[in-house]
Amino acid sequence: RIRGKSTRASSWWCSASAKMALSTIVARPMTVKCGRKDLVAMPTARSAPRRLVVRVAAAVEAPAAVPASLKNRSRRYKEVVTKSPGRKAELEPQEAVRTMKECATAKFDETAEVHIRLNIDPKYTDQQLRATVSLPAGTGQTVRVAVLAQGNKEAEAKAAGAEYVGGEDLIEEIQGGLMDFDKLVATPDMMPKVAKLGRLLGPRGLMPNPKTGTVTVDVATAIKELKGGKVEYRADKTGIVHVRFGKISFSEGQLLENLKAVASSIDTNKPSGAKGVYWKTAYICSSMGPAVRLNVSALRDMKV
C-alpha cells in the first residue's frame, strides 16, 4: 500500500507486499491509486531486499466521483437526469410537466405519477385518507371490470361493458383462481357472499368498498366511471399519496387537467384530524424518469 498524499514528483516507499505486486512490471510505468488520485509511477529497484522505491512521473486527476444515488442507475437514466433541475428546485406545474416529458426517454409509453407528502399520520383513524378521483383525460389504460350481481343487474352490467358478470358462479370462479380483472363491483345484496373472498381480494386491493363506489346498486354508472378514468388512492403509512395521472403520450394540457383533479380531490377529502400545514411536498415523474419537484402553492391555485 503506497503511503503519502502529495501528487508532486518524489520517491515513495512501498511495503514488501507492494514490492511483490510491482516486481513483474518494474521495467515500465504503471498507474497506482492514492486516495482519489491516479498516479503514473515508475518502479525502480533498490538495494534494500524488502523495500522498493516508486518514483512518481506525473499525477493524473481521477474521474469525477459518481453520486451514490446514481451508482446503480442505467446509462440512459444518467443522461436524462442532467435535464432535471434536481429535487430541491420547485417548478411551476406547466414547467414541471414539460420537464417530466423531456426526461421520459424509455422505449415504451411511460406512466405519469404524482407523489404527495401530507402532514398526516394514518395510524390515527381521523387522519386516514382514502378516496377516488375521476381524471378528465382518463388514465390511458384499459380497465377490466368484473361485476357480482343477480337478476336484472346482471343484464345492466353486461350492457355497460363489464368483462365478467355473475353471482355465486362468479364467486366460485374467483375462488378457483380467476383474477383477470382490474376492478370488482358488487351490489349490496351480494356483499355477505363476497365476504369469504376477503383473504383473496383484500391483499390485491380488489375488495369492493362503498367508500370507493364499488358497492352500489347503480352498476352501469360505476362501470362507466371506472372505464372512463376513475382511480382510487390512499395515503400509505408514512402519509404519502401515490397516484398515476396519465401517460407520457398525453398532451401537456391533458396531464395538467388530471393533475389538478388529483390535487382538488386531496383537498376536498382532507381528514378531519389533519392539523397545521396540510401539504408538505409534491413530486411528479415518469415510470423510468427522475423526479421533478412541484411548487405546491402554484399547483393548488392552478386554473385549467
N, C-alpha and C positions, 0 to 999 in steps of 0.2 A: 504494500500500500504506500503510495507516494505521500510524503509529508510536505507541508508548506502551502501557502495560499497565493504567493506572488506569481504574476504571469510574466515577469521580466526574465531575460536570458540569465540563467545561473546554473550551478551544479546542484543536483538534488540527490540525496542518498536513498536507496531502496533497501528493503528488508531482504532476507535470504529467499523468501518465497517469491518476491517480485523478481529477484535475480534469475530464478529458475524459469519464470514466465518469459523473461526477456532474452534468455540465453540463445533461443532459436532464431532471433531476428536482430542480433547485435550489429549486423552489417548494414542495416538500412533504417531510415527514420520510421517512427511509429507515433501513433496518437494515444495519449494517456488522459484519463479523466482526473480533474481536480475540482471538486465541488461542481459548480455549474460551467466550468471552463473545459474546453478541449485543447490540450497542449500537444503540439507536434514536437517530439523529442528524439534525440539521437543517443542511444545507449553506447557507452564505451567501457571497456574492461579496466579494472584497477588491480593493483597487487593484492589488496585485501581479499582473502578467499571467500568470505561470506557477505561481501558488500559489492555494490555496483553503483557507478555514478551515471546519472541521466542528465545530459546537457540539453537544455531547452533551446530549440532552434527558433521557434515562433509560437505565438499564442493566437488561437483561433476562437472567436466567440461561438458559444454553443447556440443552437436554435432556440427561439423564444419558448419558454415553458408553456405547455398546453394546460389550460384551466382544468381542474379536477372534474368539473361538471361536463366537460366535452370529451374526456378521455375515451369513453366507450361509445361515442357517437359516430355515426357514419360520415363519410366524406361529404355526401350531399348535404347533411344537416350542418356540418361545419361551414359550408359555403353559404347557406341561406341565413344562418344566424347572424352574419355580418350585416344583413339588411334590416335586422330588428334593432330598435334603439335600446334594448335592454329591459330588464324587469322593473327598473326603478323609474323610468321615464313614463309619465302619464300622457296619453294621447287622446285627442278628441275622437268620438265614435267613428266619424267618417274616415279620418286618417288611420285609425286603428284597423278598421275593416280592410282598407286599401293595403296596408302593410301585411296583414294576415294573408290576403290573396296573393301578394307578391312572393311570400315565403312558402307557399304551397306548391312545391315542385315535384311531388311524388307522381308516379305513373298511373294513378287512379284518382277518381273524384273524391277528394278528402271531405270529411265531415267537419263542419264548423262547430266549435264548442265554446261555451262560456262557463267560467268557474268563478263563483262569487262567495267571498268570505263574509259571513254575517256575524254580528255581535250577539249570538245566542248560544245557549248551552242545551242541546237536545236531551240531556239526561233528565231535565225537568219537563214535565208534561205541558206546562204553559209556555214553553219555549221551543216546541217542536214545530217543524214546518213541513207540510206535505200537501201538495195541490196539483192542479193541472192548468195548462195554458194551451190555447188554440193558436197556432202560428199562422199568420195571414198568408204567407207564401208557401206553407206546407213544410214538410221535413225532407222531401226529396227521396223518401224511401217508400217501398211498397209494404203496407201493413196487412198482415193476415189476421183475420178475426174469427174466433170461434164463439158460438152462442149456445148457452144452455137455456132452453125454453120448452114449453109444451103448448099444444093446441094451436090457436091462431097465431101466436107469437113466432112459431117456427116458420110459418109462411111469410110473415113480415121480415124475418131475419134473412131468409133466402132471397126475397125480393130486393133487400137493401144491399146485397152483395157479400154476405158472410161466407167464408170458405167452408166452415164446418158448422152444422146446426143439428141439435138433437137434445134428448132428455137423458134418461138413465142409460140409454145405449151409448151416448157420447161420453158419459162419465166412466163407463166400463172401458171404453177405448182409451181414454186418458190414463186410467189406472194400468192399462196394458202397455203404455209407452208412447202413445200418440202425443207429440209435443210440437207438431209442425204448424204452430201459430204464434203470433206475437202478442195478441190481446185476447182475453177471455171475458165475455159479457154474460151475465146471468140475470134472470128475472127473480124478484124477491121470493117467490114460491119455491124456487129451486135451491135456495141457499142452504136449507137444512141438509140436503143431499150432497151439496158441494163440500160441506164441512169435512167429510172424510178424505178430501183431496188436499187438505191444508198442508200436510208434510211434503207433498209432492209439488204443489204450486207455489207455496209460500217462499221458499228459498230462491225461486226463479222470478219472483215479482209478478206472478200471473194470477194471484188470487183476486177474485172480484171484490171490489170495495165501494161502498156508497160514496165515500169522500172523493173518489176519482171518477165517479159517474159510470162505473162498470156494473153496478147493480141497479137496474132500472126496469120499468115496465115499457118505456119507450125505446125499444131495442133498435128501431130503424134510425132514430136520431143519434143514438150512441155509436152505431156503426159508421154513420156518415161523418161524425166528428173525428173518430179515430182514424179513418182513412183519409180525412182531409187535413190532418196536421195537428191533432190534439196530442200533447205529450204530458207525461206525468213527471214530477220532480219532487225531491225531498232533500232536506239537509242531512248530511252524514253526521257521524258522532263528533266531528270537530267543528260543525257549524258551517260547512261549505256546501253550496248548491252547485251541482254539475248538470248542465242542460245542453243538449245538441239542438242547434237552432238553424240547421240548413246544410247545404252543400256548397263547396267552393265554386261550383259551376253557376251558382245563383249570382244575380247582379248585386252590386253594392246596395242598391235601394231595397231589394228583397231581404238581404241579410240585416239591414238596419231596421226594417219593419219587424222582423222576427225578434231581433234583439230588444227592441223597445217593448214588444209584447211580453217578453220574459221579465224585463225589469218592472213593468207595471204590475204584472201578476204577483211578483215577490213583494212589492209594496202593498198591494191590496190584501194579501194573505199574511201580513205581519203578525207574528204571535203576540198574544196579549201580555206575555211575560217579558218581552224584549224591552230593555231599558237603554237609555243613552243613545249613542250613535249606532244606527241600525246597520248600515253598510260600512264595511271596512275596506276591502279591496275587490277589484274585479279584473279578470284577465280573459282574453279570447285567444284561441289558437286553432289551427287545423290539426287533423289527426296526427300528422307527421311533422308539424312545424313548430317553431319556437313560440313562446307565449308573448303576448303584447298587452301591456297594462292599459286599462281604460281610466279616463277621468270620470269618477263615479258621479259627481255633480252634473257634469255635462250629459251623461247617459240618462240620468233620471229626469232631466229637464228637456231632453231632446224632443223635437216635434218632427213627425214624419208624415 
